[in-house]
């Protein structure tokens, strides 16, 4: 099943923010970054699930 990007600027900002944090310090726990992004960008639980899948898939590809 393809990973379709949810609409909205906040999810895009969250992806950029998480990506930037992972580049700075690769040892940061992803679940904590996602949790911070959910509150920082006022995301829904569905958006949080998307971020978990998106970054989990991305990390598996590395």
C-alpha positions in Angstrom: 0.0 0.0 0.0 1.5 3.4 -1.0 2.3 5.9 1.7 0.2 8.9 0.7 1.2 12.2 2.1 -1.6 13.8 4.2 -2.6 17.3 3.3 -1.7 20.3 5.4 1.2 22.5 6.1 1.7 21.3 9.6 2.5 17.8 8.6 5.0 19.1 6.0 6.6 21.3 8.7 6.7 18.3 11.1 8.5 16.2 8.5 11.1 18.9 7.9 11.5 19.5 11.6 12.0 15.8 12.4 14.4 15.4 9.4 16.5 18.3 10.6 16.7 16.9 14.1 17.7 13.5 12.8 20.4 15.0 10.7 21.8 17.0 13.6 21.8 14.1 16.1 21.1 10.7 14.5 20.9 9.0 18.0 17.7 10.8 19.0 14.8 8.4 19.6 12.3 8.7 16.8 9.2 8.1 19.0 10.2 11.1 21.1 10.8 13.3 18.1 7.4 12.3 16.7 5.7 13.0 20.1 7.4 16.5 20.2 6.3 17.2 16.6 2.7 16.2 17.4 2.5 18.9 20.1 4.6 21.4 18.3 2.6 21.3 15.1 -0.8 20.4 16.6 -1.1 17.1 14.7 -3.8 14.5 14.9 -3.3 10.9 16.0 -3.6 9.9 12.3 -0.8 12.3 11.4 1.3 10.8 14.2 0.7 7.3 12.7 1.7 8.6 9.3 5.0 10.1 10.7 5.8 6.8 12.5 5.3 4.8 9.2 7.1 7.4 7.1 10.2 7.6 9.2 10.2 3.9 10.0 10.2 3.1 6.3 12.8 5.7 5.6 15.1 4.3 8.3 14.7 0.8 7.0 15.8 1.9 3.6 19.1 3.3 4.9 
